């Protein structure tokens, strides 16, 4: 009896695999899935090109938006487009596999309602991400500091924000955790440079030489917004008089201009025989 059942099951299995309609259906299904994936890839590519062209046309229109905000909206729209198309592709593939999509969506709705009560952090992340973009708190390409993280904004999504630090690490932060933000890229920066002059040096001459140099620098460095200013004596040290120079520069260019200012000041002071002091130690020996 058992052998007869085994033979019967085996025969039915062979007959099932030998069914021509089965393999035609499998082949048609695979072709449909491949066609869906190809059409989806083309749709994503065409959609991104369309979005890019829309922003190009908008940039020539009367209503202008900042380049920072435009880059952020550009990336966000591309991400939303990809998510929508991928969702539609998954639904179509499931339908091709004869899975009841309507029942699946209805079931997902019930499960989603139950999960929603425990997904408060996700909702908070999405809402915070919306307000970050809507209020233009920061945009892609901005240099920001939030909490212990500091770097350039690589991407802003509705749920997370990616920040690339100066040394290359990429920090992925949930938007809900971004409570306070310092944005360094909105307004011009100020480069501050202190120059030390020896007490024996001629302070008036040093100030005159520095003033002459500062007048020449804006033509040499395009990042300077205005002519640098010599504020005067900043402090009196143990062995030096400190003069302070400030320069208003393009956003986030204060580090570069600061290095160039130090170099130019050193060379010009050397040309005029004005020495930058070195630490000195005076020993006093009292006779008994």
C-alpha positions in Angstrom: 0.0 0.0 0.0 2.8 2.4 1.0 4.7 1.5 -2.2 1.6 2.2 -4.3 1.2 5.6 -2.7 4.8 6.5 -3.2 4.6 5.5 -6.9 1.3 7.4 -7.3 2.8 10.6 -5.7 5.9 10.3 -7.8 3.9 9.8 -11.0 1.8 12.9 -10.2 4.9 14.9 -9.5 6.5 13.9 -12.8 3.3 14.6 -14.6 3.1 18.1 -12.9 6.6 18.9 -14.0 5.9 17.7 -17.5 2.9 19.9 -17.9 3.6 22.3 -20.8 1.1 24.9 -19.5 3.1 25.1 -16.2 6.4 26.0 -17.9 4.7 28.4 -20.3 3.1 30.1 -17.3 6.5 30.2 -15.4 8.2 31.6 -18.5 5.6 34.2 -19.1 5.8 35.2 -15.4 9.6 35.5 -15.6 9.3 37.6 -18.7 6.7 39.9 -17.0 9.0 40.3 -14.0 12.0 41.1 -16.2 9.9 43.6 -18.2 8.6 45.2 -15.0 12.2 45.7 -13.7 13.4 47.1 -17.0 10.5 49.5 -17.2 11.0 50.5 -13.6 14.7 51.2 -14.2 13.9 53.3 -17.2 11.2 55.2 -15.3 13.5 56.0 -12.4 16.2 57.3 -14.9 13.7 59.3 -16.9 12.1 60.7 -13.7 15.5 61.9 -12.4 16.3 63.5 -15.7 12.9 65.2 -15.7 13.5 66.5 -12.1 16.9 67.8 -13.1 15.5 69.6 -16.1 12.7 71.1 -14.1 15.2 72.6 -11.7 17.3 73.9 -14.6 14.2 75.7 -16.1 13.2 77.0 -12.6 16.7 78.5 -12.1 16.0 80.8 -15.0 12.6 81.8 -13.8 11.6 84.9 -11.8 11.2 83.1 -8.5 14.6 82.1 -7.3 15.6 79.8 -4.5 19.0 79.4 -3.0 21.4 76.8 -4.5 21.6 75.0 -1.1 17.8 74.6 -0.9 17.6 73.6 -4.6 20.2 70.8 -4.1 18.3 69.5 -1.0 14.9 69.5 -2.8 16.5 67.9 -5.8 17.9 64.9 -3.8 14.7 64.6 -1.8 12.5 64.4 -4.9 14.7 61.8 -6.5 14.5 59.7 -3.3 10.7 60.0 -3.2 10.4 59.1 -6.9 12.6 56.0 -6.3 10.6 54.8 -3.3 7.2 55.2 -5.1 8.4 53.3 -8.2 10.0 50.5 -6.1 6.7 50.1 -4.2 4.7 49.9 -7.4 7.2 47.3 -8.8 6.9 45.1 -5.7 3.1 45.2 -5.9 3.2 44.3 -9.6 5.7 41.4 -9.1 3.5 40.0 -6.3 0.5 40.3 -8.6 2.4 38.4 -11.3 3.2 35.7 -8.7 -0.6 35.3 -8.2 -0.4 36.7 -4.7 -3.6 38.5 -3.6 -2.2 42.1 -3.4 -5.5 43.5 -2.0 -5.6 41.1 0.9 -1.9 41.8 1.5 -2.4 45.6 1.6 -5.5 45.2 3.8 -3.5 43.0 6.2 -0.6 45.4 6.1 -2.9 48.2 7.0 -4.1 46.4 10.1 -0.6 45.4 11.1 0.6 48.9 10.4 -2.1 50.3 12.7 -0.9 48.1 15.5 2.8 48.8 14.8 2.1 52.5 14.5 1.5 52.9 18.2 5.0 51.6 18.8 6.6 53.6 15.9 6.5 57.0 17.6 10.3 57.6 17.0 9.8 56.9 13.3 6.9 59.4 13.1 9.0 61.9 15.0 11.9 61.5 12.6 9.7 62.0 9.6 8.0 65.1 11.0 11.3 66.6 12.1 12.8 65.9 8.6 9.8 67.7 7.0 10.3 70.8 9.2 14.1 70.8 8.6 13.4 71.0 4.8 10.4 73.3 5.1 12.2 75.8 7.3 15.5 75.5 5.4 17.4 75.0 8.7 20.3 73.5 6.7 20.7 72.1 3.2 22.9 69.6 1.3 26.5 71.0 1.2 26.2 73.1 4.4 28.8 72.7 7.2 26.9 72.2 10.4 27.4 71.1 14.0 24.7 69.1 15.9 25.5 67.6 19.3 28.9 66.0 19.1 28.8 65.7 15.3 30.3 68.2 12.9 30.7 68.1 9.1 29.3 68.6 5.7 25.7 67.6 5.0 25.7 64.8 2.4 22.0 64.0 2.2 18.8 65.0 3.9 15.9 62.5 4.0 12.6 62.5 5.7 13.9 60.1 8.3 17.7 60.5 8.5 20.4 63.0 7.7 23.9 62.1 6.6 26.8 64.2 7.8 30.4 63.7 6.5 33.1 64.8 8.9 36.4 66.4 8.0 38.3 63.1 8.3 35.8 61.2 6.0 33.5 59.5 8.4 29.8 59.6 7.5 27.4 60.0 10.4 23.8 58.9 9.8 21.5 60.6 12.3 17.8 60.1 12.8 16.1 63.5 12.3 14.3 63.2 15.6 17.7 63.3 17.4 18.6 66.7 15.8 17.6 69.1 18.5 20.1 72.0 18.1 22.0 72.9 14.9 24.8 75.4 14.3 25.0 76.2 10.5 28.3 77.7 9.5 27.4 78.1 5.8 24.7 80.7 5.8 26.6 83.9 6.6 30.1 85.1 5.8 32.9 83.8 8.1 35.5 85.8 10.0 39.1 84.8 9.9 41.1 85.9 13.0 44.9 86.0 13.0 47.1 87.2 15.9 50.6 88.5 15.2 53.3 88.8 17.9 55.8 91.6 17.9 58.8 91.9 20.3 58.7 94.6 23.0 61.9 96.0 21.6 60.2 96.3 18.1 58.7 99.4 16.6 55.0 98.8 17.1 54.0 101.9 15.0 56.2 100.6 12.1 54.8 97.1 12.4 51.2 98.5 12.2 52.1 100.6 9.2 53.6 97.6 7.4 50.7 95.4 8.2 48.2 98.0 7.0 50.0 98.3 3.7 49.9 94.6 3.2 46.2 94.3 4.1 45.3 96.7 1.4 46.9 94.5 -1.3 45.3 91.2 -0.2 41.7 91.5 -1.6 43.0 91.6 -5.1 45.1 88.4 -4.4 42.5 86.3 -2.6 38.9 86.3 -4.1 37.5 84.6 -1.0 38.0 87.9 0.9 34.7 89.8 1.0 36.3 93.1 2.2 39.8 94.5 3.0 41.1 92.9 6.2 41.3 95.1 9.3 44.1 95.6 11.9 42.2 96.0 15.2 45.4 97.0 17.1 47.0 95.6 20.2 45.1 92.6 21.4 47.1 91.7 24.5 50.5 92.1 26.2 52.2 88.8 26.7 55.3 87.8 28.7 57.6 88.5 25.9 55.5 89.9 23.1 52.9 92.4 22.0 50.0 90.7 20.2 48.3 92.5 17.2 45.0 91.2 15.9 44.0 91.1 12.3 40.5 90.1 11.1 39.1 89.4 7.6 35.5 88.8 6.5 35.5 85.9 4.0 33.1 83.7 2.1 31.3 81.1 4.3 33.7 78.3 5.5 36.8 79.9 3.9 38.2 81.4 7.2 40.5 78.4 7.7 42.1 78.8 4.3 42.4 82.6 4.5 43.8 82.4 8.0 46.6 80.2 6.8 47.3 82.6 3.9 47.2 85.6 6.2 49.8 84.1 8.5 52.1 83.3 5.6 51.8 86.8 4.0 52.3 88.5 7.4 55.4 86.5 8.2 57.0 87.2 4.8 56.2 91.0 4.9 57.5 91.4 8.5 60.7 89.6 7.5 61.2 91.9 4.5 61.0 94.9 6.8 63.2 93.5 9.5 60.5 93.1 12.1 61.1 90.0 14.1 58.5 87.7 15.7 59.7 87.2 19.3 60.7 83.9 20.9 60.2 83.0 24.5 62.7 84.4 26.9 63.8 83.5 30.4 65.5 86.0 32.7 67.4 84.5 35.7 68.0 86.7 38.7 70.7 85.7 41.2 70.5 87.5 44.6 73.8 87.8 46.5 73.7 86.8 50.2 
